[in-house]
Amino acid sequence: KTTLALLMAQVSSRVFAQISAVSEGMPVLREKIRQAESNQMFGGMLLFIDEIHRWNRTQQDALLPYIESGLILLVGATTENPSFSVNPALRSRCWIIELQPLSEDEVCVALKRGLTHLNLTAEEGVLETIASFSSRDVRRALSILERLAPSAEHGLLTTELLSTAQMQKDLLHDSNAQAHFNVVSAFIKSMRGSDPSAALYWMARMLAGGEDPMFVARRMVIFASEDIGNADLRALPLAMSAMQSVQQIGMPEARIILGQACTYLATAPKSNASYLAIKEALNFVRETGAHDVPAHIADPPIGYVYPHDHPYGYVNQRYWPDSLTPQAFYRPTEYGDEKRIKQRLSWWKDKTRKT
């Protein structure tokens, strides 16, 4: 990222200046602005702010007037999702470029240069293995290479040496970073898509990467209601039971409970009818406002008819405000338990028409 910023400064004929948002704040920024003002006649300044997401809203907003005036060309680097970590006002004035991971072949190119620098050679397949374990991160790959170098007999990196190095793949999972959101999204979408094995894979990625198992359990409780709903009336109680069990038992045994809940939810019939119903109801209330409660269902009621005094526990009675046309927010699907619910609602509606 720093190299790209340096290249941009060269191409745009600007003075290059750098700030680390981890350790430097407004005093350093003010000094850089003074430098930019003094260098304006020479083309201005390219200001590179590393880890820009570490700055708070006030600090980020302080950049706006200098970006708008053209005094500085801002290049901000972040490992976070800028939609969450960078202020909207700052984002609207910038071009967001996402840097994609390198391929393993590209990492091997860097490793070959590293071999030359360290006066090493490598057996066939060694560099490819290091590239794989580096998760396509050149810095990590070169660090592995440097760590192995002192143990290389006659300057040769062997597959046998790699087997004793106890390397582990970096799972690139951070509970607050973009990798977190991507993996969680894949986990939910795999359950929604009824693929239990894929859902287990993404769950394993989270757990192996250090994710809080309670976070995983809470996500499944939400999923049980949002994506299964009344299609399987056991889904939400099971997810709640799993969450409580995880809290009581803890890891590593909690992984078994999470695995069971995950496979159940992924293979359950799906319906988002309840989710859509409450969403539609809330929108309707916001649009229509508050209406008076009819007297017969108010407290105390006047003229209320008690359903349990009638056959089947049902009576034809209005439950909507008199000033509103009744709506049908909840529309059950034909799947699982919801099919029976739909039949029951249809039966009640038919009785209403006959009475």
C-alpha positions as CSV (number, residue, x, y, z in Angstrom):
1,K,0.0,0.0,0.0
2,T,2.8,2.4,0.9
3,T,4.6,1.5,-2.4
4,L,1.4,2.3,-4.4
5,A,1.1,5.7,-2.6
6,L,4.8,6.5,-3.4
7,L,4.1,5.6,-7.1
8,M,1.1,7.9,-7.1
9,A,3.1,10.7,-5.7
10,Q,5.8,10.3,-8.4
11,V,3.2,10.2,-11.2
12,S,1.4,13.2,-9.9
13,S,4.6,15.1,-9.2
14,R,3.7,15.7,-5.6
15,V,5.7,15.7,-2.4
16,F,5.1,12.4,-0.5
17,A,4.2,12.6,3.2
18,Q,3.1,9.8,5.5
19,I,1.1,9.5,8.8
20,S,0.4,6.4,10.8
21,A,-3.0,6.7,12.3
22,V,-2.1,4.2,14.9
23,S,0.4,6.4,16.7
24,E,0.0,9.9,15.2
25,G,-2.9,12.4,15.4
26,M,-3.9,16.0,14.9
27,P,-0.5,17.6,15.9
28,V,1.2,15.6,13.1
29,L,-1.6,16.3,10.7
30,R,-1.3,20.1,11.3
31,E,2.5,19.9,10.7
32,K,1.9,18.1,7.4
33,I,-0.7,20.7,6.3
34,R,1.9,23.5,7.0
35,Q,4.4,21.5,4.9
36,A,1.8,21.1,2.1
37,E,1.1,24.9,2.1
38,S,4.8,25.6,1.8
39,N,5.2,23.1,-1.0
40,Q,2.1,24.1,-3.0
41,M,4.1,25.9,-5.7
42,F,5.8,22.6,-6.4
43,G,2.7,20.6,-7.1
44,G,1.2,20.1,-3.6
45,M,1.4,17.1,-1.4
46,L,0.3,13.5,-1.5
47,L,-0.6,12.6,2.1
48,F,-0.6,8.8,2.8
49,I,-2.4,7.9,6.0
50,D,-1.9,4.3,7.0
51,E,-4.6,2.5,9.0
52,I,-6.9,5.5,8.5
53,H,-9.7,3.7,10.2
54,R,-7.9,4.2,13.5
55,W,-8.8,7.9,13.4
56,N,-12.1,8.9,14.9
57,R,-14.9,10.9,13.2
58,T,-13.5,14.3,14.2
59,Q,-10.0,13.5,13.0
60,Q,-11.2,12.2,9.7
61,D,-13.5,15.3,9.2
62,A,-10.4,17.5,9.8
63,L,-9.1,16.3,6.4
64,L,-12.2,17.5,4.4
65,P,-11.3,21.2,3.7
66,Y,-7.8,20.3,2.5
67,I,-9.1,17.6,0.2
68,E,-11.8,20.0,-1.2
69,S,-9.3,22.8,-1.7
70,G,-6.9,20.4,-3.5
71,L,-4.1,21.2,-1.1
72,I,-3.5,17.5,-0.4
73,L,-4.1,14.4,-2.4
74,L,-5.2,11.9,0.2
75,V,-4.4,8.2,0.0
76,G,-5.8,6.3,3.0
77,A,-5.0,2.6,3.6
78,T,-7.2,0.4,5.8
79,T,-7.7,-3.3,6.4
80,E,-11.3,-2.6,7.5
81,N,-14.4,-2.3,5.4
82,P,-14.5,1.5,4.6
83,S,-18.3,1.4,4.6
84,F,-18.1,0.9,8.4
85,S,-14.8,2.5,9.3
86,V,-14.5,5.7,7.2
87,N,-16.9,8.6,7.5
88,P,-19.4,9.0,4.7
89,A,-18.3,12.6,4.0
90,L,-14.7,11.4,3.5
91,R,-15.8,8.4,1.4
92,S,-17.9,10.6,-0.9
93,R,-14.7,12.6,-1.8
94,C,-12.5,9.6,-2.4
95,W,-12.2,6.8,-4.8
96,I,-12.3,3.4,-3.0
97,I,-10.0,0.8,-4.5
98,E,-10.1,-2.7,-3.1
99,L,-6.7,-4.6,-3.3
100,Q,-7.3,-8.2,-4.0
101,P,-5.1,-11.0,-2.6
102,L,-2.2,-12.1,-4.7
103,S,-2.2,-15.5,-6.4
104,E,0.1,-18.2,-5.1
105,D,2.1,-18.0,-8.3
106,E,2.7,-14.2,-7.7
107,V,3.8,-15.0,-4.1
108,C,6.3,-17.5,-5.5
109,V,7.8,-14.8,-7.7
110,A,8.5,-12.8,-4.6
111,L,9.9,-15.8,-2.8
112,K,12.3,-16.5,-5.7
113,R,13.6,-13.0,-5.2
114,G,13.9,-13.7,-1.5
115,L,15.9,-16.8,-2.3
116,T,18.4,-14.7,-4.3
117,H,18.7,-12.1,-1.6
118,L,19.3,-14.8,1.1
119,N,21.7,-16.9,-1.2
120,L,19.4,-19.9,-0.9
121,T,18.0,-22.5,-3.3
122,A,14.9,-24.7,-2.8
123,E,13.7,-28.1,-3.8
124,E,10.8,-28.4,-6.2
125,G,7.4,-27.6,-4.5
126,V,8.9,-25.9,-1.4
127,L,8.1,-22.3,-2.6
128,E,4.5,-23.4,-3.5
129,T,4.0,-24.9,-0.1
130,I,5.2,-21.7,1.6
131,A,2.9,-19.6,-0.6
132,S,0.0,-21.8,0.4
133,F,0.7,-21.5,4.1
134,S,1.1,-17.7,3.8
135,S,-2.5,-17.3,2.7
136,R,-1.2,-15.4,-0.3
137,D,0.4,-12.7,1.9
138,V,3.9,-11.8,0.6
139,R,5.1,-10.4,3.9
140,R,4.1,-13.6,5.7
141,A,5.7,-15.7,3.0
142,L,9.0,-13.8,3.2
143,S,8.9,-14.1,7.0
144,I,8.6,-17.9,6.7
145,L,11.5,-17.9,4.3
146,E,13.7,-15.9,6.7
147,R,12.7,-18.1,9.6
148,L,13.7,-21.2,7.6
149,A,17.0,-19.8,6.2
150,P,19.2,-20.5,9.2
151,S,18.2,-24.1,9.3
152,A,18.9,-24.7,5.6
153,E,21.9,-27.0,5.2
154,H,24.2,-25.9,2.4
155,G,21.7,-23.2,1.7
156,L,19.0,-25.6,0.4
157,L,15.4,-25.5,1.6
158,T,14.0,-29.0,1.6
159,T,10.5,-30.5,2.0
160,E,11.9,-32.3,5.0
161,L,12.8,-29.0,6.6
162,L,9.3,-27.7,5.9
163,S,7.7,-30.7,7.6
164,T,9.6,-29.8,10.9
165,A,8.8,-26.1,10.7
166,Q,5.3,-26.5,12.3
167,M,3.7,-24.0,10.0
168,Q,0.0,-23.2,10.3
169,K,-2.1,-21.4,7.8
170,D,-3.2,-17.9,8.7
171,L,-7.0,-18.1,8.7
172,L,-7.2,-14.3,8.3
173,H,-10.1,-14.0,10.7
174,D,-10.5,-10.9,12.9
175,S,-13.7,-10.4,14.9
176,N,-13.7,-6.7,13.9
177,A,-12.3,-6.8,10.4
178,Q,-13.7,-7.4,6.9
179,A,-12.7,-11.1,6.9
180,H,-15.1,-11.5,9.9
181,F,-18.0,-10.0,8.0
182,N,-17.3,-12.0,4.8
183,V,-17.1,-15.4,6.7
184,V,-20.2,-14.7,8.8
185,S,-22.1,-13.7,5.6
186,A,-20.9,-17.0,3.9
187,F,-22.0,-18.9,7.0
188,I,-25.5,-17.5,7.0
189,K,-26.0,-17.8,3.2
190,S,-24.9,-21.4,3.3
191,M,-27.5,-22.3,6.0
192,R,-30.1,-20.3,4.0
193,G,-29.1,-22.3,0.9
194,S,-29.6,-25.6,2.8
195,D,-26.0,-26.7,2.4
196,P,-25.0,-28.1,5.9
197,S,-21.5,-29.0,4.9
198,A,-20.6,-25.6,3.5
199,A,-22.2,-24.0,6.7
200,L,-20.0,-26.3,8.8
201,Y,-16.9,-25.2,6.9
202,W,-17.6,-21.5,7.5
203,M,-18.4,-22.2,11.1
204,A,-15.2,-24.1,11.5
205,R,-13.3,-21.1,9.9
206,M,-14.8,-18.8,12.5
207,L,-14.1,-21.1,15.5
208,A,-10.6,-22.0,14.4
209,G,-9.9,-18.3,13.8
210,G,-10.8,-17.4,17.4
211,E,-14.4,-16.2,17.0
212,D,-16.5,-16.1,20.1
213,P,-18.7,-19.2,20.0
214,M,-21.5,-17.2,21.6
215,F,-21.5,-14.9,18.6
216,V,-21.9,-17.9,16.3
217,A,-24.8,-19.2,18.5
218,R,-26.5,-15.8,18.5
219,R,-26.3,-15.6,14.8
220,M,-28.1,-19.0,14.5
221,V,-30.9,-17.9,16.9
222,I,-31.5,-14.9,14.6
223,F,-31.3,-17.2,11.5
224,A,-33.8,-19.6,13.0
225,S,-36.4,-16.9,13.2
226,E,-35.5,-14.9,10.1
227,D,-35.0,-17.7,7.6
228,I,-36.9,-20.6,9.0
229,G,-39.6,-19.0,11.0
230,N,-42.8,-21.0,11.3
231,A,-41.8,-23.5,8.6
232,D,-40.2,-25.5,11.4
233,L,-41.6,-24.6,14.8
234,R,-38.7,-26.5,16.5
235,A,-35.9,-24.4,15.0
236,L,-36.0,-21.3,17.2
237,P,-36.3,-23.3,20.5
238,L,-33.5,-25.6,19.4
239,A,-31.3,-22.6,18.5
240,M,-32.1,-20.9,21.8
241,S,-31.3,-24.2,23.6
242,A,-28.0,-24.4,21.8
243,M,-27.0,-20.9,22.7
244,Q,-27.7,-21.5,26.4
245,S,-25.8,-24.8,26.3
246,V,-22.8,-23.1,24.7
247,Q,-22.9,-20.5,27.4
248,Q,-23.0,-23.1,30.2
249,I,-20.5,-25.6,28.7
250,G,-17.9,-23.5,26.8
251,M,-15.3,-24.6,24.4
252,P,-14.1,-27.0,23.2
253,E,-17.1,-29.2,23.8
254,A,-19.5,-26.4,22.7
255,R,-18.3,-27.0,19.2
256,I,-20.4,-30.2,19.2
257,I,-23.6,-28.3,20.1
258,L,-22.9,-25.6,17.5
259,G,-22.4,-28.3,14.9
260,Q,-25.7,-30.0,15.7
261,A,-27.6,-26.7,15.6
262,C,-25.9,-25.7,12.4
263,T,-26.8,-28.9,10.6
264,Y,-30.4,-28.9,11.9
265,L,-31.0,-25.3,10.8
266,A,-29.3,-25.8,7.4
267,T,-31.5,-28.8,6.6
268,A,-34.8,-27.4,8.0
269,P,-37.5,-26.1,5.7
270,K,-37.1,-22.4,5.0
271,S,-39.5,-19.5,5.2
272,N,-39.0,-15.7,5.7
273,A,-42.7,-15.0,5.8
274,S,-42.6,-13.9,9.5
275,Y,-39.5,-11.7,8.8
276,L,-41.3,-10.0,5.9
277,A,-44.5,-9.7,7.9
278,I,-43.0,-7.7,10.8
279,K,-41.0,-5.6,8.3
280,E,-44.2,-4.8,6.3
281,A,-46.2,-4.1,9.5
282,L,-43.6,-1.6,10.8
283,N,-43.6,0.2,7.5
284,F,-47.4,0.3,7.5
285,V,-47.5,1.8,11.0
286,R,-44.9,4.5,10.1
287,E,-46.9,5.4,7.0
288,T,-50.4,5.4,8.6
289,G,-49.6,6.6,12.2
290,A,-51.6,5.8,15.3
291,H,-55.3,5.0,15.2
292,D,-57.8,4.5,18.0
293,V,-58.2,1.1,19.5
294,P,-61.8,-0.2,19.0
295,A,-63.8,-0.2,22.2
296,H,-64.5,-3.9,22.1
297,I,-60.8,-4.8,22.3
298,A,-59.7,-1.9,24.5
299,D,-59.1,-2.2,28.3
300,P,-61.6,-2.5,29.7
301,P,-63.5,-3.9,26.7
302,I,-67.0,-2.9,25.8
303,G,-68.9,-5.5,23.8
304,Y,-66.0,-8.0,23.5
305,V,-66.9,-11.5,22.3
306,Y,-64.8,-14.2,24.1
307,P,-63.5,-16.7,21.4
308,H,-63.3,-19.6,23.9
309,D,-67.1,-19.5,24.4
310,H,-67.5,-20.5,20.7
311,P,-66.9,-23.7,18.8
312,Y,-63.2,-24.2,17.7
313,G,-62.2,-21.2,19.9
314,Y,-63.0,-18.8,17.0
315,V,-65.5,-16.0,16.5
316,N,-65.9,-13.6,13.6
317,Q,-64.8,-10.3,15.2
318,R,-62.9,-7.2,14.0
319,Y,-59.5,-6.6,15.5
320,W,-58.4,-3.7,13.4
321,P,-59.0,0.0,14.1
322,D,-62.3,1.1,12.6
323,S,-60.4,3.8,10.5
324,L,-58.1,1.3,8.7
325,T,-58.6,-1.4,6.1
326,P,-57.4,-4.8,7.4
327,Q,-54.1,-5.8,5.9
328,A,-52.5,-9.2,5.4
329,F,-48.9,-8.9,6.5
330,Y,-48.4,-12.5,7.2
331,R,-48.5,-14.8,4.2
332,P,-47.5,-18.3,5.1
333,T,-45.7,-20.5,2.6
334,E,-46.4,-24.1,1.6
335,Y,-43.3,-25.4,3.3
336,G,-43.1,-27.5,6.5
337,D,-45.2,-26.5,9.5
338,E,-46.2,-23.3,7.8
339,K,-48.3,-25.2,5.3
340,R,-50.6,-26.3,8.2
341,I,-50.7,-22.7,9.4
342,K,-51.8,-21.5,6.0
343,Q,-54.5,-24.1,5.9
344,R,-55.8,-23.0,9.4
345,L,-55.9,-19.4,8.3
346,S,-57.8,-20.3,5.2
347,W,-60.2,-22.3,7.3
348,W,-60.9,-19.4,9.6
349,K,-61.3,-17.0,6.7
350,D,-63.8,-19.4,5.1
351,K,-65.8,-19.5,8.4
352,T,-65.7,-15.7,8.5
353,R,-67.3,-15.5,5.1
354,K,-70.0,-17.9,6.1
355,T,-70.9,-16.0,9.2
